[in-house]
Amino acid sequence: MVAEIIMEKEREDAQKASDCNALTEAKKLGKEAYAAIKAQLIQEWAAASEAKKMEKLRIIAEQKAEKARLAAENKAKRAEAKVRIYLMDLQPYSMSLLKVTKQKATLQVIEGVLEGE
C-alpha cells in the first residue's frame, strides 16, 4: 500500500515535470503553440481529476454497500436470536399445556368409563 502511494507520487511528479517541459518548449515556438499545449494539458488535468473523483466515489460506494450488507446480516442474526429466545421461553408453557391437555383427556376418558358402568 505504501509502495503504491510512493509510486503514484513519483508518477505524478514525473508527469508535472513533463508538462512543465512541454510548456517551456511550446513557449519557444510562440504564443499560439503555448496556448494550444496549455489547453491540452488543462484538458488532461481535468480528465485525471475527474477520474480520481470517480474512483473515490466508487470506493465509498463499495464501503457503504459492505457496511449495509454487514448491518443486514447482523439484523438478521439478532432477529433469529430473538426468535430462538422466544421459542425457548414458550417451550415450558407448551409442555405444561400439553400436560394439561393430556390430563383433561384422561379425566374425560375416566369420567366416560365411570358413567358407562
ZAKEZA-784663 format. One record per atom (N, C-alpha, C): x negated, y negated, z; chain; residue number from 1. Coordinates in nm, 4 decimals. Each point is the difference from the previous one (the first is absolute). Example, Ala and Ser with C-alpha at 12.3 -4.5 7.8 and 13.67 -1.06 7.14 Angstrom:
% residues 2
     east    north       up chaine num
  -1.3190   0.5690   0.7800      A   1
   0.0890  -0.1190   0.0000      A   1
  -0.0900  -0.1200   0.0000      A   1
   0.0350  -0.1050  -0.0720      A   2
  -0.0820  -0.1190   0.0060      A   2
   0.0770  -0.1090   0.0730      A   2
% end
This chain:
% residues 117
     east    north       up chaine num
  -0.0828   0.1187   0.0000      A   1
   0.0828  -0.1187   0.0000      A   1
  -0.0875  -0.1254   0.0000      A   1
  -0.0999  -0.0017   0.0862      A   2
  -0.0900  -0.1141   0.0079      A   2
  -0.0815  -0.0107  -0.1288      A   2
  -0.0426   0.1137  -0.0529      A   3
  -0.0776   0.0006  -0.1239      A   3
   0.0843  -0.0546  -0.1150      A   3
   0.1293   0.0341  -0.0014      A   4
   0.0885  -0.0516  -0.1051      A   4
   0.0128  -0.1513   0.0093      A   4
   0.0114  -0.0515   0.1214      A   5
   0.0120  -0.1449   0.0196      A   5
  -0.1273  -0.0697  -0.0464      A   5
  -0.1138   0.0580   0.0356      A   6
  -0.1284  -0.0587  -0.0414      A   6
  -0.0123   0.0020  -0.1517      A   6
   0.0358   0.1124  -0.0629      A   7
  -0.0076   0.0088  -0.1471      A   7
   0.0937  -0.1019  -0.0653      A   7
   0.1196  -0.0154   0.0550      A   8
   0.0962  -0.0961  -0.0551      A   8
  -0.0538  -0.1424   0.0117      A   8
  -0.0598  -0.0311   0.1147      A   9
  -0.0578  -0.1332   0.0206      A   9
  -0.1144  -0.0242  -0.0986      A   9
  -0.0850   0.0996  -0.0205      A  10
  -0.1105  -0.0139  -0.0957      A  10
   0.0525  -0.0179  -0.1415      A  10
   0.1063   0.0736  -0.0341      A  11
   0.0590  -0.0131  -0.1327      A  11
   0.0576  -0.1402  -0.0206      A  11
   0.0678  -0.0519   0.1038      A  12
   0.0564  -0.1347  -0.0091      A  12
  -0.1110  -0.1043  -0.0157      A  12
  -0.1094   0.0174   0.0757      A  13
  -0.1122  -0.0931  -0.0106      A  13
  -0.0620   0.0032  -0.1401      A  13
  -0.0145   0.1199  -0.0558      A  14
  -0.0558   0.0133  -0.1345      A  14
   0.0937  -0.0646  -0.1026      A  14
   0.1323   0.0172   0.0191      A  15
   0.0975  -0.0591  -0.0920      A  15
  -0.0060  -0.1524   0.0065      A  15
  -0.0132  -0.0552   0.1214      A  16
  -0.0098  -0.1453   0.0160      A  16
  -0.1256  -0.0538  -0.0690      A  16
  -0.1116   0.0719   0.0163      A  17
  -0.1255  -0.0421  -0.0640      A  17
   0.0151   0.0047  -0.1521      A  17
   0.0644   0.1043  -0.0500      A  18
   0.0221   0.0130  -0.1435      A  18
   0.0891  -0.1129  -0.0523      A  18
   0.1058  -0.0311   0.0756      A  19
   0.0899  -0.1088  -0.0402      A  19
  -0.0732  -0.1341  -0.0019      A  19
  -0.0836  -0.0214   0.1016      A  20
  -0.0760  -0.1249   0.0080      A  20
  -0.0966  -0.0113  -0.1185      A  20
  -0.0652   0.1108  -0.0346      A  21
  -0.0918   0.0005  -0.1150      A  21
   0.0755  -0.0269  -0.1300      A  21
   0.1197   0.0586  -0.0133      A  22
   0.0798  -0.0212  -0.1207      A  22
   0.0405  -0.1469  -0.0117      A  22
   0.0362  -0.0613   0.1118      A  23
   0.0367  -0.1427  -0.0026      A  23
  -0.1218  -0.0867  -0.0345      A  23
  -0.1147   0.0352   0.0528      A  24
  -0.1227  -0.0759  -0.0292      A  24
  -0.0337   0.0091  -0.1490      A  24
   0.0093   0.1199  -0.0553      A  25
  -0.0270   0.0186  -0.1428      A  25
   0.1029  -0.0754  -0.0851      A  25
   0.1263   0.0015   0.0443      A  26
   0.1059  -0.0682  -0.0750      A  26
  -0.0203  -0.1509   0.0033      A  26
  -0.0511  -0.0513   0.1105      A  27
  -0.0257  -0.1437   0.0110      A  27
  -0.1032  -0.0439  -0.1044      A  27
  -0.0973   0.0853  -0.0245      A  28
  -0.1033  -0.0316  -0.0980      A  28
   0.0585  -0.0075  -0.1411      A  28
   0.1089   0.0798  -0.0227      A  29
   0.0604   0.0050  -0.1329      A  29
   0.0956  -0.1167  -0.0258      A  29
   0.0460  -0.0654   0.1064      A  30
   0.0874  -0.1144  -0.0183      A  30
   0.1240   0.0085   0.0891      A  30
   0.0746  -0.1112  -0.0031      A  31
   0.1177  -0.0116   0.0865      A  31
   0.1086   0.1010  -0.0366      A  31
   0.0213   0.0205  -0.1284      A  32
   0.1062   0.0914  -0.0435      A  32
  -0.0309   0.1435   0.0416      A  32
  -0.1223   0.0426  -0.0167      A  33
  -0.0405   0.1350   0.0390      A  33
   0.0117   0.0152   0.1517      A  33
  -0.0413  -0.1041   0.0711      A  34
   0.0083   0.0026   0.1461      A  34
   0.1456   0.0129   0.0449      A  34
   0.0889  -0.0794  -0.0613      A  35
   0.1425   0.0055   0.0363      A  35
   0.0601   0.1368  -0.0320      A  35
  -0.0396   0.0573  -0.1133      A  36
   0.0526   0.1311  -0.0391      A  36
  -0.0454   0.1092   0.0972      A  36
  -0.1286  -0.0018   0.0329      A  37
  -0.0535   0.1000   0.0933      A  37
   0.0634  -0.0183   0.1378      A  37
   0.0136  -0.1246   0.0426      A  38
   0.0582  -0.0254   0.1318      A  38
   0.1455   0.0487   0.0045      A  38
   0.0771  -0.0245  -0.1048      A  39
   0.1390   0.0459  -0.0057      A  39
   0.0061   0.1531   0.0050      A  39
  -0.0907   0.0649  -0.0725      A  40
  -0.0042   0.1459   0.0002      A  40
  -0.0322   0.0534   0.1400      A  40
  -0.0977  -0.0618   0.0653      A  41
  -0.0371   0.0427   0.1354      A  41
   0.1156  -0.0220   0.0984      A  41
   0.0695  -0.1112  -0.0142      A  42
   0.1132  -0.0279   0.0888      A  42
   0.1074   0.1071  -0.0174      A  42
   0.0252   0.0416  -0.1238      A  43
   0.0971   0.1064  -0.0245      A  43
  -0.0455   0.1312   0.0645      A  43
  -0.1260   0.0309  -0.0135      A  44
  -0.0535   0.1221   0.0598      A  44
   0.0110  -0.0043   0.1524      A  44
  -0.0318  -0.1151   0.0589      A  45
   0.0091  -0.0144   0.1450      A  45
   0.1457   0.0154   0.0468      A  45
   0.0923  -0.0590  -0.0749      A  46
   0.1418   0.0109   0.0357      A  46
   0.0466   0.1457  -0.0087      A  46
  -0.0432   0.0696  -0.1042      A  47
   0.0380   0.1407  -0.0153      A  47
  -0.0582   0.0844   0.1144      A  47
  -0.1249  -0.0272   0.0353      A  48
  -0.0638   0.0741   0.1091      A  48
   0.0703  -0.0292   0.1330      A  48
   0.0352  -0.1249   0.0201      A  49
   0.0701  -0.0386   0.1226      A  49
   0.1359   0.0686   0.0077      A  49
   0.0707   0.0029  -0.1107      A  50
   0.1311   0.0662  -0.0052      A  50
  -0.0139   0.1503   0.0264      A  50
  -0.1032   0.0601  -0.0558      A  51
  -0.0230   0.1430   0.0216      A  51
  -0.0269   0.0282   0.1479      A  51
  -0.0786  -0.0863   0.0645      A  52
  -0.0279   0.0172   0.1428      A  52
   0.1289  -0.0112   0.0811      A  52
   0.0834  -0.0979  -0.0331      A  53
   0.1272  -0.0181   0.0708      A  53
   0.0881   0.1231  -0.0159      A  53
   0.0077   0.0509  -0.1222      A  54
   0.0833   0.1180  -0.0255      A  54
  -0.0524   0.1218   0.0762      A  54
  -0.1314   0.0149   0.0065      A  55
  -0.0595   0.1113   0.0740      A  55
   0.0321  -0.0112   0.1489      A  55
  -0.0101  -0.1214   0.0537      A  56
   0.0336  -0.0203   0.1410      A  56
   0.1464   0.0318   0.0252      A  56
   0.0884  -0.0459  -0.0895      A  57
   0.1426   0.0278   0.0148      A  57
   0.0287   0.1499  -0.0079      A  57
  -0.0691   0.0688  -0.0893      A  58
   0.0179   0.1444  -0.0125      A  58
  -0.0411   0.0706   0.1288      A  58
  -0.1132  -0.0417   0.0560      A  59
  -0.0484   0.0605   0.1246      A  59
   0.0980  -0.0267   0.1135      A  59
   0.0499  -0.1219   0.0084      A  60
   0.0964  -0.0354   0.1042      A  60
   0.1272   0.0821  -0.0167      A  60
   0.0462   0.0155  -0.1236      A  61
   0.1214   0.0787  -0.0252      A  61
  -0.0207   0.1464   0.0409      A  61
  -0.1174   0.0549  -0.0301      A  62
  -0.0306   0.1378   0.0404      A  62
  -0.0009   0.0137   0.1517      A  62
  -0.0595  -0.0991   0.0676      A  63
  -0.0055   0.0042   0.1460      A  63
   0.1407  -0.0077   0.0595      A  63
   0.0838  -0.0881  -0.0552      A  64
   0.1370  -0.0127   0.0497      A  64
   0.0792   0.1279  -0.0252      A  64
  -0.0193   0.0602  -0.1154      A  65
   0.0700   0.1247  -0.0313      A  65
  -0.0423   0.1109   0.0964      A  65
  -0.1287   0.0081   0.0280      A  66
  -0.0500   0.1004   0.0940      A  66
   0.0557  -0.0254   0.1396      A  66
   0.0033  -0.1269   0.0392      A  67
   0.0535  -0.0357   0.1319      A  67
   0.1487   0.0361   0.0082      A  67
   0.0746  -0.0262  -0.1055      A  68
   0.1428   0.0327  -0.0026      A  68
   0.0206   0.1513   0.0039      A  68
  -0.0848   0.0740  -0.0712      A  69
   0.0102   0.1459   0.0001      A  69
  -0.0247   0.0559   0.1396      A  69
  -0.1038  -0.0519   0.0661      A  70
  -0.0308   0.0458   0.1353      A  70
   0.1127  -0.0355   0.0970      A  70
   0.0562  -0.1200  -0.0157      A  71
   0.1109  -0.0410   0.0864      A  71
   0.1200   0.0917  -0.0201      A  71
   0.0288   0.0345  -0.1244      A  72
   0.1127   0.0899  -0.0285      A  72
  -0.0253   0.1390   0.0589      A  72
  -0.1227   0.0489  -0.0121      A  73
  -0.0334   0.1305   0.0575      A  73
   0.0160  -0.0017   0.1516      A  73
  -0.0492  -0.1071   0.0624      A  74
   0.0108  -0.0105   0.1452      A  74
   0.1455  -0.0103   0.0433      A  74
   0.0789  -0.0736  -0.0758      A  75
   0.1421  -0.0137   0.0315      A  75
   0.0694   0.1357  -0.0106      A  75
  -0.0333   0.0752  -0.1029      A  76
   0.0592   0.1327  -0.0176      A  76
  -0.0412   0.0931   0.1143      A  76
  -0.1265  -0.0081   0.0411      A  77
  -0.0471   0.0831   0.1109      A  77
   0.0722  -0.0358   0.1292      A  77
   0.0173  -0.1314   0.0237      A  78
   0.0710  -0.0420   0.1213      A  78
   0.1447   0.0474  -0.0023      A  78
   0.0646  -0.0105  -0.1155      A  79
   0.1389   0.0452  -0.0120      A  79
   0.0089   0.1504   0.0229      A  79
  -0.0941   0.0735  -0.0550      A  80
  -0.0008   0.1462   0.0183      A  80
  -0.0217   0.0349   0.1468      A  80
  -0.0872  -0.0740   0.0666      A  81
  -0.0259   0.0248   0.1419      A  81
   0.1252  -0.0297   0.0822      A  81
   0.0718  -0.1068  -0.0353      A  82
   0.1238  -0.0322   0.0713      A  82
   0.1024   0.1115  -0.0173      A  82
   0.0097   0.0524  -0.1210      A  83
   0.0946   0.1089  -0.0253      A  83
  -0.0379   0.1219   0.0825      A  83
  -0.1287   0.0318   0.0049      A  84
  -0.0452   0.1144   0.0793      A  84
   0.0335  -0.0197   0.1479      A  84
  -0.0281  -0.1205   0.0509      A  85
   0.0295  -0.0287   0.1407      A  85
   0.1502   0.0113   0.0243      A  85
   0.0791  -0.0546  -0.0915      A  86
   0.1450   0.0049   0.0130      A  86
   0.0487   0.1443   0.0010      A  86
  -0.0537   0.0817  -0.0897      A  87
   0.0403   0.1408  -0.0057      A  87
  -0.0457   0.0756   0.1242      A  87
  -0.1177  -0.0339   0.0507      A  88
  -0.0481   0.0646   0.1214      A  88
   0.0869  -0.0396   0.1190      A  88
   0.0454  -0.1261   0.0033      A  89
   0.0881  -0.0443   0.1076      A  89
   0.1357   0.0678  -0.0083      A  89
   0.0436   0.0264  -0.1216      A  90
   0.1306   0.0634  -0.0171      A  90
  -0.0020   0.1482   0.0302      A  90
  -0.1143   0.0605  -0.0079      A  91
  -0.0094   0.1451   0.0165      A  91
   0.0570   0.0480   0.1336      A  91
  -0.0324  -0.0621   0.1140      A  92
   0.0599   0.0479   0.1252      A  92
   0.1522  -0.0138  -0.0017      A  92
   0.0499  -0.1084  -0.0585      A  93
   0.1447  -0.0202  -0.0051      A  93
   0.0656   0.1047  -0.0893      A  93
  -0.0643   0.0278  -0.1126      A  94
   0.0579   0.0988  -0.0903      A  94
  -0.0023   0.1385   0.0632      A  94
  -0.1058   0.0305   0.0773      A  95
  -0.0065   0.1287   0.0683      A  95
   0.1089   0.0091   0.1066      A  95
   0.0183  -0.1088   0.0755      A  96
   0.1039   0.0034   0.1036      A  96
   0.1381   0.0056  -0.0646      A  96
   0.0178  -0.0674  -0.1125      A  97
   0.1271   0.0042  -0.0718      A  97
   0.0267   0.1422  -0.0490      A  97
  -0.1032   0.0656  -0.0459      A  98
   0.0127   0.1381  -0.0451      A  98
   0.0410   0.0910   0.1164      A  98
  -0.0627  -0.0203   0.1152      A  99
   0.0338   0.0796   0.1180      A  99
   0.1451  -0.0231   0.0413      A  99
   0.0434  -0.1271   0.0006      A 100
   0.1383  -0.0329   0.0385      A 100
   0.0977   0.0651  -0.0979      A 100
  -0.0317  -0.0061  -0.1275      A 101
   0.0868   0.0590  -0.1016      A 101
   0.0089   0.1511   0.0208      A 101
  -0.1135   0.0637   0.0274      A 102
   0.0002   0.1440   0.0249      A 102
   0.0816   0.0336   0.1245      A 102
  -0.0150  -0.0821   0.1040      A 103
   0.0753   0.0243   0.1227      A 103
   0.1500  -0.0120  -0.0247      A 103
   0.0416  -0.1036  -0.0769      A 104
   0.1421  -0.0192  -0.0307      A 104
   0.0535   0.1190  -0.0790      A 104
  -0.0783   0.0443  -0.0972      A 105
   0.0426   0.1140  -0.0814      A 105
   0.0116   0.1249   0.0855      A 105
  -0.0948   0.0182   0.0893      A 106
   0.0036   0.1163   0.0888      A 106
   0.1222  -0.0069   0.0920      A 106
   0.0281  -0.1168   0.0531      A 107
   0.1162  -0.0167   0.0869      A 107
   0.1295   0.0273  -0.0747      A 107
   0.0079  -0.0474  -0.1236      A 108
   0.1204   0.0238  -0.0801      A 108
   0.0194   0.1496  -0.0245      A 108
  -0.1097   0.0688  -0.0273      A 109
   0.0077   0.1441  -0.0231      A 109
   0.0447   0.0694   0.1282      A 109
  -0.0579  -0.0412   0.1126      A 110
   0.0351   0.0612   0.1284      A 110
   0.1464  -0.0285   0.0329      A 110
   0.0431  -0.1254  -0.0214      A 111
   0.1395  -0.0347   0.0268      A 111
   0.0933   0.0780  -0.0923      A 111
  -0.0394   0.0166  -0.1238      A 112
   0.0816   0.0780  -0.0937      A 112
   0.0114   0.1432   0.0406      A 112
  -0.1091   0.0537   0.0487      A 113
  -0.0005   0.1388   0.0461      A 113
   0.0891   0.0121   0.1247      A 113
  -0.0100  -0.0962   0.0898      A 114
   0.0796   0.0040   0.1233      A 114
   0.1490  -0.0137  -0.0308      A 114
   0.0345  -0.0862  -0.0915      A 115
   0.1393  -0.0192  -0.0370      A 115
   0.0532   0.1219  -0.0736      A 115
  -0.0830   0.0621  -0.0742      A 116
   0.0405   0.1168  -0.0782      A 116
   0.0206   0.1232   0.0857      A 116
  -0.0497   0.0060   0.1159      A 117
   0.0096   0.1192   0.0830      A 117
   0.1335   0.0145   0.0551      A 117
% end
